[in-house]
Amino acid sequence: MNGTTRRSRLMQTCINTMCPDISDSNNPQLSEHFHFQPEYPATIFLPLMNDLDYPVFITENRNDHILIANTAAIAGCHDESVIDRPLQQVVLGEKILEDQTRLAYFNNQWLVITKTPIKWDGSHLNMISLQHHPALPDGKQIRSAKDMVAIVLHRLRSPVTGMQGYLDMLLDSIDLEPHQRRLSRLSDGISQFNTILNELELLHSIGIRSEPETLHLPNVVQDVITGLDLSIQKRIILNKSSRKHWIPSNQRQLKTLLTILIDNALEHTSGKNREIIIDLESNRQITITNFGNPIPEYIKCHLFLPFITNKAQNAGVGLTCAHLLAKQIGASVFLTKNSKAEGISFSIFFPPVNPA
């Protein structure tokens, strides 16, 4: 059997796997509509694969060599030929989330990987698909959020700053204690509102990807911890593996990302003095764990979308900012544990080492 015939029959099998009703030759209506002919299965199969907006590969099970890749997969490989290459040279690494979702690294991002076994003519094959995690916002959602934030900042930042300044003047000029207490509470409320505006401004300001530099992860993490209040530093347990932790990243963005995740852990910890654990793991991963009530399912499935929160004192954009900052440095942030006993963990997954 020559290569062309083999691929043609393979395409036919994949059509049966993905869309068995379309390739059913016993259905005269479908057969008439698609003019399905055994000698030309590619005329149906390739449009089906290329119509998908996420990468799909067909591989041989015995050696994981790539037999077919759709347009999205080839584009993710920068239009390089991937046929007959081992899948492990194109789709790198593997991570498992708390719900057993599997991730793999492709085209500078961690994606959900799904493997569907296919049996064809005595051969065992796999259909590999790579899709964005459903809890992560897409580009359209981010653009809409940024547009709305821009309007809010434009309308509110200046008036709120003026109100804060006027209140500060009143506090300096009024000596009566009851009036000072009331004005102080009002000033605290405006300060909280300014904090929310600062969160929104961070979301709006996260821009294009920065040039990476070689960083030593333990040093970066230690710098972030040292910059915290002493009372918070005493609550943090830092665990380091024995392996070296040099990665290409951007120091400013990575520090901001770590600060957001530490603040999130502190905010959701049960007990004022409960510890926060930071693990620098050997597989190019940082995990930050706090102990408290698990994240409810109705929030977990939209966790990284903007304005999702069960706290009245913030804007609900912290994890959205974490997602965007991670994306700027070629990493991703995911929820990796969510239980009362083991804690609530968010992990930063850095790009794996390419074995090629």
C-alpha positions as CSV (number, residue, x, y, z in Angstrom):
1,M,0.0,0.0,0.0
2,N,1.6,3.3,-1.1
3,G,1.7,6.4,1.1
4,T,-1.1,8.2,-0.7
5,T,-3.5,5.3,-0.4
6,R,-2.6,4.9,3.2
7,R,-3.3,8.5,4.1
8,S,-6.5,8.5,2.1
9,R,-7.9,5.5,4.0
10,L,-6.7,7.0,7.2
11,M,-8.6,10.2,6.5
12,Q,-11.7,8.0,5.8
13,T,-11.3,6.4,9.3
14,C,-10.9,9.8,11.0
15,I,-14.1,11.0,9.3
16,N,-15.9,8.0,10.7
17,T,-14.5,8.8,14.1
18,M,-15.3,12.5,14.2
19,C,-18.5,12.6,12.2
20,P,-19.9,9.0,11.7
21,D,-23.3,10.3,10.5
22,I,-21.7,12.3,7.7
23,S,-19.6,9.4,6.4
24,D,-22.4,6.9,6.6
25,S,-22.7,5.5,3.0
26,N,-26.0,3.9,3.9
27,N,-27.6,7.3,4.3
28,P,-28.6,8.2,0.7
29,Q,-29.4,11.8,1.6
30,L,-26.0,12.4,3.1
31,S,-24.2,10.5,0.3
32,E,-26.0,12.5,-2.3
33,H,-25.2,15.8,-0.6
34,F,-21.5,15.1,0.0
35,H,-20.9,12.9,-3.1
36,F,-18.9,10.7,-0.9
37,Q,-16.6,8.4,-3.0
38,P,-14.1,6.0,-1.5
39,E,-11.3,7.0,-4.0
40,Y,-11.5,10.7,-3.0
41,P,-12.0,10.8,0.9
42,A,-9.5,13.7,1.2
43,T,-12.1,16.0,-0.4
44,I,-14.2,15.6,2.7
45,F,-11.6,14.9,5.4
46,L,-9.2,17.8,4.9
47,P,-11.9,20.5,5.0
48,L,-13.3,18.8,8.2
49,M,-9.9,19.0,9.9
50,N,-9.0,22.4,8.5
51,D,-12.4,23.9,9.5
52,L,-11.4,23.4,13.2
53,D,-9.8,26.5,14.7
54,Y,-7.6,24.5,17.1
55,P,-4.7,22.2,16.4
56,V,-5.4,18.6,15.5
57,F,-2.7,15.9,14.8
58,I,-3.1,12.3,13.7
59,T,-0.3,10.1,15.0
60,E,0.7,6.5,14.9
61,N,0.3,4.9,18.3
62,R,3.4,2.7,18.1
63,N,5.9,5.6,17.7
64,D,3.8,8.8,18.0
65,H,5.0,10.0,14.6
66,I,2.7,12.6,13.1
67,L,0.9,11.5,10.0
68,I,-1.5,14.4,9.4
69,A,-1.8,17.9,10.8
70,N,-4.5,20.4,10.2
71,T,-4.0,24.1,9.2
72,A,-4.2,25.3,12.8
73,A,-1.5,22.8,13.8
74,I,0.8,23.8,11.0
75,A,0.3,27.5,11.7
76,G,1.3,26.8,15.3
77,C,4.5,25.2,14.1
78,H,5.2,28.4,12.1
79,D,4.3,26.6,8.9
80,E,7.2,24.1,9.3
81,S,6.6,20.6,8.1
82,V,5.7,18.3,11.0
83,I,4.8,15.1,9.0
84,D,6.8,12.1,10.2
85,R,8.2,14.0,13.2
86,P,7.7,12.6,16.7
87,L,4.8,14.3,18.5
88,Q,7.0,14.9,21.5
89,Q,9.2,17.3,19.4
90,V,6.1,19.4,18.5
91,V,3.8,19.1,21.6
92,L,6.0,19.4,24.7
93,G,5.6,18.4,28.3
94,E,2.5,17.4,30.2
95,K,0.7,18.7,33.3
96,I,-2.3,17.4,35.1
97,L,-4.8,19.8,36.9
98,E,-6.9,19.1,40.0
99,D,-9.8,17.9,37.9
100,Q,-7.5,15.5,36.0
101,T,-7.5,17.7,32.9
102,R,-4.2,17.2,30.9
103,L,-2.2,20.1,29.5
104,A,0.5,20.2,26.9
105,Y,2.7,23.0,25.6
106,F,2.3,24.1,22.0
107,N,2.8,27.4,20.2
108,N,4.0,29.3,23.4
109,Q,1.0,28.3,25.5
110,W,-0.4,25.5,27.7
111,L,-3.4,23.9,26.1
112,V,-5.8,21.1,27.0
113,I,-4.7,17.9,25.2
114,T,-7.2,15.2,24.3
115,K,-6.2,11.9,22.8
116,T,-8.7,9.8,20.9
117,P,-7.7,6.3,19.9
118,I,-8.4,5.2,16.3
119,K,-8.2,1.7,15.0
120,W,-7.7,1.4,11.3
121,D,-6.9,-1.7,9.2
122,G,-5.2,-3.4,12.1
123,S,-3.2,-0.3,13.0
124,H,-3.6,1.8,16.2
125,L,-3.6,5.5,15.7
126,N,-4.4,8.6,17.9
127,M,-6.2,11.8,17.1
128,I,-4.6,14.6,19.2
129,S,-6.5,17.8,19.8
130,L,-5.2,20.9,21.6
131,Q,-7.7,23.5,22.9
132,H,-7.8,26.5,25.2
133,H,-8.9,25.7,28.8
134,P,-12.5,26.8,29.2
135,A,-11.8,28.7,32.4
136,L,-9.5,31.1,30.6
137,P,-10.8,34.2,28.9
138,D,-10.4,34.5,25.1
139,G,-9.2,37.5,23.3
140,K,-12.6,38.9,22.7
141,Q,-13.5,38.8,26.4
142,I,-10.3,40.5,27.3
143,R,-10.7,43.3,24.7
144,S,-14.3,43.9,25.9
145,A,-13.1,44.1,29.5
146,K,-10.3,46.5,28.7
147,D,-12.6,48.8,26.7
148,M,-15.0,49.0,29.7
149,V,-12.2,49.5,32.1
150,A,-10.8,52.4,30.0
151,I,-14.2,54.2,30.2
152,V,-14.4,53.6,34.0
153,L,-10.9,54.9,34.6
154,H,-11.5,58.0,32.3
155,R,-14.7,58.9,34.1
156,L,-13.8,58.2,37.7
157,R,-10.0,58.5,38.4
158,S,-9.8,62.3,38.4
159,P,-13.0,63.0,40.5
160,V,-12.0,60.3,43.1
161,T,-8.5,61.7,43.4
162,G,-10.0,65.2,43.9
163,M,-12.3,63.9,46.6
164,Q,-9.4,62.2,48.4
165,G,-7.4,65.4,48.4
166,Y,-10.3,67.5,49.7
167,L,-10.9,64.9,52.5
168,D,-7.2,65.0,53.5
169,M,-7.5,68.8,53.8
170,L,-10.6,68.5,56.0
171,L,-8.9,66.0,58.3
172,D,-5.9,68.4,58.8
173,S,-8.2,71.3,59.6
174,I,-10.8,69.7,61.9
175,D,-9.8,69.0,65.5
176,L,-13.0,67.6,66.9
177,E,-12.6,63.8,67.4
178,P,-16.1,62.7,66.4
179,H,-15.8,64.6,63.1
180,Q,-12.4,63.2,62.5
181,R,-13.5,59.6,63.0
182,R,-16.3,60.1,60.4
183,L,-14.1,61.7,57.9
184,S,-11.4,59.0,58.4
185,R,-14.0,56.3,57.6
186,L,-15.0,58.2,54.5
187,S,-11.3,58.5,53.6
188,D,-10.8,54.8,54.1
189,G,-13.7,54.1,51.7
190,I,-12.3,56.3,49.0
191,S,-8.9,54.7,49.5
192,Q,-10.5,51.3,49.0
193,F,-12.1,52.6,45.8
194,N,-8.7,53.8,44.6
195,T,-7.3,50.4,45.3
196,I,-10.0,48.9,43.0
197,L,-9.2,51.5,40.3
198,N,-5.5,50.5,40.6
199,E,-6.5,46.9,39.9
200,L,-8.5,48.0,36.9
201,E,-5.6,50.1,35.7
202,L,-3.2,47.1,35.9
203,L,-5.6,45.1,33.8
204,H,-5.9,47.8,31.2
205,S,-2.1,48.4,31.1
206,I,-0.9,44.8,30.5
207,G,0.3,45.0,26.9
208,I,2.5,43.2,24.5
209,R,4.9,40.5,25.3
210,S,8.3,41.7,26.7
211,E,11.7,40.5,25.7
212,P,12.8,37.6,28.0
213,E,15.9,37.6,30.2
214,T,17.6,34.7,31.9
215,L,16.3,34.6,35.5
216,H,17.2,32.5,38.5
217,L,13.7,31.7,39.9
218,P,14.6,31.3,43.6
219,N,16.2,34.8,43.6
220,V,13.1,36.3,42.0
221,V,10.8,34.6,44.4
222,Q,12.9,35.6,47.4
223,D,13.0,39.3,46.2
224,V,9.2,39.3,46.1
225,I,8.9,37.8,49.6
226,T,11.5,40.2,51.0
227,G,9.3,43.1,49.7
228,L,6.3,42.0,51.8
229,D,5.5,43.1,55.4
230,L,7.6,41.3,58.0
231,S,4.4,39.8,59.5
232,I,3.5,38.2,56.1
233,Q,7.1,37.0,55.5
234,K,6.9,34.9,58.7
235,R,3.8,33.1,57.3
236,I,5.4,32.1,54.0
237,I,7.1,28.7,53.7
238,L,9.4,28.5,50.7
239,N,10.3,25.0,49.4
240,K,13.0,24.7,46.8
241,S,14.0,21.6,44.8
242,S,17.7,20.7,44.4
243,R,17.6,21.3,40.6
244,K,18.7,24.6,39.0
245,H,15.9,27.0,38.2
246,W,17.1,29.2,35.3
247,I,14.4,30.2,32.9
248,P,13.9,32.8,30.2
249,S,11.3,35.4,31.5
250,N,10.8,39.0,32.3
251,Q,11.6,40.0,35.9
252,R,9.2,42.9,36.3
253,Q,6.2,40.9,34.9
254,L,7.1,37.8,36.9
255,K,7.4,39.7,40.1
256,T,4.0,41.3,39.5
257,L,2.5,37.9,38.7
258,L,3.9,36.4,41.9
259,T,2.7,39.3,44.0
260,I,-0.9,38.9,42.7
261,L,-0.9,35.2,43.4
262,I,0.5,35.7,46.9
263,D,-2.0,38.4,47.7
264,N,-4.8,36.1,46.4
265,A,-3.6,33.4,48.7
266,L,-3.4,35.7,51.7
267,E,-6.9,37.1,51.0
268,H,-8.5,33.6,50.9
269,T,-6.7,31.9,53.8
270,S,-8.6,30.8,56.8
271,G,-7.0,32.4,59.9
272,K,-4.8,35.5,60.1
273,N,-1.6,33.6,60.8
274,R,-2.2,30.5,58.6
275,E,0.8,29.7,56.5
276,I,1.2,30.2,52.7
277,I,3.4,27.6,51.0
278,I,5.4,28.4,47.9
279,D,6.9,25.4,46.1
280,L,9.7,25.8,43.5
281,E,9.2,22.5,41.8
282,S,11.8,20.7,39.6
283,N,9.6,20.6,36.5
284,R,9.8,24.4,35.8
285,Q,6.8,25.2,38.0
286,I,5.9,27.5,40.9
287,T,3.0,26.5,43.1
288,I,1.4,28.8,45.7
289,T,-0.9,27.2,48.2
290,N,-3.2,28.6,50.9
291,F,-5.6,26.8,53.2
292,G,-9.2,27.7,53.5
293,N,-12.6,27.0,51.9
294,P,-12.3,25.4,48.5
295,I,-13.4,27.5,45.5
296,P,-17.1,26.9,44.7
297,E,-17.8,25.2,41.4
298,Y,-19.9,28.1,40.1
299,I,-16.8,30.3,40.4
300,K,-14.2,27.7,39.5
301,C,-15.5,27.3,36.0
302,H,-15.1,31.0,35.3
303,L,-12.1,31.6,37.6
304,F,-9.9,33.7,35.3
305,L,-12.6,35.7,33.6
306,P,-12.7,39.4,34.6
307,F,-15.0,40.6,37.4
308,I,-15.5,37.1,38.9
309,T,-15.2,37.4,42.7
310,N,-17.1,36.6,45.9
311,K,-15.3,39.5,47.8
312,A,-17.0,42.9,48.0
313,Q,-13.7,44.8,48.5
314,N,-12.1,44.1,45.1
315,A,-12.8,44.2,41.4
316,G,-12.4,40.5,40.6
317,V,-9.6,41.1,38.1
318,G,-6.6,39.7,40.0
319,L,-6.6,36.3,38.4
320,T,-7.4,37.8,35.0
321,C,-4.2,40.0,35.4
322,A,-2.3,36.9,36.5
323,H,-3.4,35.0,33.4
324,L,-2.4,37.9,31.1
325,L,1.0,38.5,32.8
326,A,1.8,34.8,32.6
327,K,0.9,34.8,28.9
328,Q,3.3,37.7,28.4
329,I,6.2,35.6,29.6
330,G,5.2,32.4,27.8
331,A,3.8,30.8,30.9
332,S,0.3,29.9,32.2
333,V,-1.5,30.0,35.5
334,F,-3.9,27.2,36.5
335,L,-5.8,26.0,39.6
336,T,-4.0,22.7,40.5
337,K,-5.5,21.9,43.9
338,N,-8.9,22.7,45.4
339,S,-9.6,20.9,48.6
340,K,-10.0,21.6,52.3
341,A,-7.3,19.0,53.2
342,E,-4.7,19.7,50.6
343,G,-5.3,23.4,50.2
344,I,-6.0,25.7,47.2
345,S,-3.1,25.9,44.9
346,F,-2.4,28.0,41.9
347,S,0.6,27.0,39.7
348,I,2.7,28.9,37.2
349,F,3.7,26.5,34.4
350,F,6.8,27.8,32.5
351,P,7.7,26.6,29.0
352,P,9.2,23.1,29.1
353,V,12.6,22.3,27.7
354,N,12.4,21.4,24.0
355,P,14.1,18.0,23.6
356,A,14.6,18.5,19.9
